[in-house]
Amino acid sequence: MTQPLGCFKSYDVRGRLGIDLDENIAVRIGRAFGRVMGPGTFVTGRDV
C-alpha cells in the first residue's frame, strides 16, 4: 500500500526538496497539470 504524499495541501502543493518532494514527484505534478490545463499561461510561485 502506498502512503499519501504529505506535499499536497488543501489549496496548494508545498514541501521541502529531498524531504517532502523530489525531482520525480515535481516532474509528475508538472506533467499532470499541463495535461489537465492544456496550453496557456500559468504562474509558479515560491517562498524563500
N, C-alpha and C positions, 0 to 999 in steps of 0.2 A: 504494500500500500504506500502511496506517495504522500508525503506531508505537504500541506498547503504552503505556498510561498509567503513569507511574512512581509514581503515588499509591497504587496497590494493592500492599499488602504481604501477607505470609503470613497474618496474623491480623487485619488492620485496613486502614483507608484513612487515609493520612497525606499531608500536603502543605502547602505554603505557598501562600496565596491569591495568584493572579496569576502564580505560577511553576509549581507542580505542579497546582494546581486553579484552576478559575474558576467563576463562578456557574452556567454552563450544565452543567458536569460535576456540581456539587453537587446541582442540581435533578434531573438524570437518575438519579443514585445514589439519592436520596431516593425518587423515584417507583418505581424498580425494587424497592427494599427494601420499600416499602409493598405493592406488588403481590405479592411473594413471601411476605411475612409475614402479610398480611391484617390485619384490625382487632385492636387490642390496644395495650399499652403497651410502650415501649422507651426506653432511655436513650441520650443522645448525650453524649459527654464531649469535653473538650479540654484541651490543655496550654497553659500560659501562659508 
